[in-house]
Amino acid sequence: MMASFGGSTRGHPRSRGLTGSRTGPDRATLGIIGVICAVAGFFVLGIVLGPVAMVCGWLAMGRSWAGSRPVTAVVALVLGAIDTLLAIIWLASATGPGYGVF
């Protein structure tokens, strides 16, 4: 058996402070970041900022569809999905023969 410097984990394998992560952004902040990314995605880099907004909205909702949802999380998720769809449509139409939206 190895000797330690007085710290024994035999009776308490995990301390109370190590049970959850408190260093990451909270849900309200993720919802706000998602809404900002979604609105900015309508103007620039929609193909990148749309999925980022969707991920932020999903994480702000607590990674589940059940229970109460913050409004900013739902707005970020919906606007991110619309943003991504519009970017994909725009990219598909730009590669087609007409070079127009339709």
Summary of the structure (lengths in Angstrom):
residues: 102
radius of gyration: 21.7
end to end distance: 73.8
largest distance: 75.8
contacts: 271
relative contact order: 0.15
helix: 56%
strand: 0%
